[in-house]
Amino acid sequence: MRKLIREADPEVVEEWKWRGVPVWSHNGGICTGESYKNHVKLTFYKGASLTAAGRLFNASLDGNVRRAIDIHEGDKIDESAFKNLIRAAVKLNSTAKKKR
């Protein structure tokens, strides 16, 4: 997933926060990556506003702001759709930054 994020946005910044949680940002937060016993969760800061997500989001669907993708071993991810999601998150951050 890290590779796909970098391919989608070569300017993305990856930092490690909150006891080793990777956080990706570009003009604001894009997503975090948390690892659990049975899956990896990518939580998008403004996921509810990202209409380009298609059916990628499968967790945290009830919130007003965040959305997440839970990835279990053996799951197949639509790489093209995922890259488009990353680009949409960056675009949303850039648009919000210009409005400030």
KOLNUNU-32195 format. One record per residue: y, z, x of N, C-alpha, C in turn; residue number from 1. Coordinates in steps of 0.02 Angstrom, whole numbers, plus 50000, padded with zeros to 5 digits. Atoms other than C-alpha are relative to their C-alpha. Example, Ala and Ser with C-alpha at 12.3 -4.5 7.8 and 13.67 -1.06 7.14 Angstrom:
   n_north    n_up   n_east   ca_north   ca_up   ca_east   c_north    c_up   c_east   num
     49941   50000    50045      49775   50390     50615     50060   50000    50045     1
     49941   49997    49958      49947   50357     50684     50055   50037    49961     2
//
This chain:
   n_north    n_up   n_east   ca_north   ca_up   ca_east   c_north    c_up   c_east   num
     49941   50000    50042      50000   50000     50000     50062   50000    50044     1
     49944   49998    49953      50115   50039     50145     50016   49930    50025     2
     49991   50068    49976      50089   49863     50211     50033   49956    49946     3
     49971   50039    50055      50129   49786     50041     50073   50018    49989     4
     49930   49978    50008      50288   49890     50027     50044   49968    50054     5
     49961   50029    49945      50346   49830     50197     50006   49924    49994     6
     49997   50072    50010      50302   49650     50157     50051   49982    49945     7
     49953   50013    50056      50402   49660     49994     50072   50012    50021     8
     49932   49984    49978      50553   49737     50080     49999   50021    50073     9
     50001   49984    49928      50561   49726     50270     50052   50052    50021    10
     49948   49951    49983      50717   49838     50267     49986   50069    49972    11
     50016   49936    50030      50630   49981     50178     49999   50055    50053    12
     50001   49942    49955      50648   50153     50257     49944   50046    49976    13
     50053   49953    50017      50494   50264     50262     50012   50065    50037    14
     49991   49934    49972      50517   50449     50289     49943   50045    49975    15
     50050   49951    50021      50399   50596     50279     50036   50064    49980    16
     49966   49941    50026      50461   50739     50170     49950   50045    49966    17
     50039   49955    50042      50395   50886     50072     49928   50009    50023    18
     50066   49985    49972      50251   50935     50184     49956   49937    50007    19
     50039   50059    49983      50197   50760     50233     49994   49948    49946    20
     50001   50051    50053      50235   50656     50078     50042   49940    50023    21
     49959   50057    49982      50289   50479     50122     50047   49981    49943    22
     49948   50019    50048      50450   50425     50036     50030   49935    50025    23
     49971   50065    49983      50510   50244     50035     50067   49993    49964    24
     49934   50008    50031      50693   50203     50005     50035   49939    50028    25
     49955   50054    49981      50820   50063     50013     50057   50004    49949    26
     49942   49987    50043      50993   50101     49942     49984   50052    49947    27
     50022   49949    50047      50909   50249     49857     49924   50002    50001    28
     50072   49992    50000      50733   50309     49826     49964   49945    49961    29
     50042   50048    50034      50599   50183     49780     49939   50037    49971    30
     50059   49964    50024      50439   50285     49772     49976   50050    50052    31
     50034   49952    49956      50337   50426     49846     49925   49985    49997    32
     50073   50009    49998      50154   50424     49895     49966   50067    50009    33
     50035   49936    49995      50049   50576     49859     49925   49987    50001    34
     50072   50008    49998      49866   50592     49904     49966   50061    49968    35
     50039   49950    50035      49745   50689     49796     49926   49991    50017    36
     50071   50002    49984      49559   50722     49807     49968   49934    49978    37
     50034   50058    50028      49511   50574     49697     50043   49937    49995    38
     49957   50058    50006      49661   50457     49705     50064   50008    50040    39
     49934   50001    49970      49827   50409     49780     50048   49984    49943    40
     49950   50010    50052      49982   50417     49669     50065   49975    50032    41
     49935   50025    49980      50136   50309     49696     50046   50012    49941    42
     49953   49982    50054      50278   50383     49593     50067   49965    50013    43
     49938   50037    49994      50429   50271     49564     50056   50040    49967    44
     49944   49959    50022      50594   50363     49549     50030   49977    49933    45
     49969   50028    50060      50665   50248     49415     49952   49954    49963    46
     50052   50042    50028      50502   50178     49350     50010   49980    49928    47
     49990   50016    50070      50550   50186     49167     50050   49943    49990    48
     49950   50053    50005      50691   50064     49203     49976   49934    50030    49
     50026   50060    49966      50580   49938     49293     49954   49960    49953    50
     50039   50040    50048      50525   49810     49165     49953   49952    50035    51
     50043   50046    49962      50446   49704     49303     49932   50029    50016    52
     50062   49966    49981      50304   49829     49318     49939   49972    49967    53
     50059   50026    50034      50193   49741     49195     49953   50057    49982    54
     50051   49949    50015      50034   49841     49180     49982   50042    50061    55
     50015   49962    49939      50042   49919     49353     50003   50075    49988    56
     49993   49928    50012      50101   50089     49292     49943   50023    49954    57
     50056   49973    50040      49954   50191     49229     50001   50076    49998    58
     49994   49927    50000      50017   50370     49249     50073   50020    49989    59
     49933   49973    50013      50167   50477     49203     50039   49954    49953    60
     49970   50049    50046      50203   50358     49059     50045   50032    49948    61
     49962   49966    50052      50283   50489     48946     50070   50021    50022    62
     49936   49978    49975      50431   50530     49057     50056   49951    49985    63
     49942   50042    50013      50606   50463     49031     50025   49963    50061    64
     49973   50029    49938      50635   50417     49213     49945   49973    50045    65
     50051   50019    49952      50483   50412     49326     49939   49967    49967    66
     50065   50028    50019      50324   50309     49314     49958   49999    50063    67
     50043   49997    49942      50173   50310     49428     49941   49952    49994    68
     50061   50039    49995      50024   50209     49485     49949   50045    50034    69
     50056   49963    49970      49862   50305     49514     49950   49948    50026    70
     50046   50048    49969      49748   50211     49634     49938   50038    50022    71
     50063   49969    49983      49566   50261     49645     49962   49954    50048    72
     50039   50039    49953      49443   50204     49778     49966   49942    49963    73
     50030   50059    50030      49386   50028     49738     50045   49963    49951    74
     49953   50033    50045      49534   49988     49624     50029   49938    50033    75
     49967   50061    49976      49606   49814     49643     50072   50001    49974    76
     49929   50002    50018      49796   49801     49644     50023   49927    50002    77
     49969   50066    50000      49887   49642     49595     50056   50002    50051    78
     49952   49994    49945      49977   49623     49761     50066   49966    49985    79
     49939   50036    50016      50102   49496     49698     50043   50040    49951    80
     49964   49959    50050      50149   49604     49548     50028   50063    50033    81
     49977   49939    49966      50162   49758     49660     50061   49985    50043    82
     49943   50019    49959      50279   49669     49781     50061   49987    49957    83
     49944   50011    50046      50385   49612     49635     50028   50065    49973    84
     49978   49934    50023      50393   49792     49575     50043   50033    50053    85
     49960   49972    49945      50455   49850     49746     50069   49965    50003    86
     49936   50037    49997      50587   49712     49747     50045   50018    49941    87
     49960   49981    50059      50642   49758     49571     50030   50070    50009    88
     49974   49932    49988      50661   49941     49622     50059   49998    50049    89
     49946   50008    49952      50768   49890     49771     50061   49970    49966    90
     49945   50032    50036      50873   49777     49660     50035   50050    49953    91
     49972   49949    50044      50897   49918     49534     50042   50050    50040    92
     49961   49954    49957      50954   50035     49674     50064   49967    50023    93
     49940   50035    49976      51074   49903     49741     50051   49992    49945    94
     49955   50007    50056      51147   49872     49569     50035   50066    49983    95
     49972   49934    50014      51172   50058     49539     50050   50020    50054    96
     49955   49983    49946      51253   50078     49710     50067   49963    49992    97
     49939   50039    50009      51379   49939     49672     50044   50029    49944    98
     49963   49972    50056      51428   50025     49509     50038   50063    50019    99
     49967   49937    49979      51476   50185     49600     50064   49983    50030   100
//
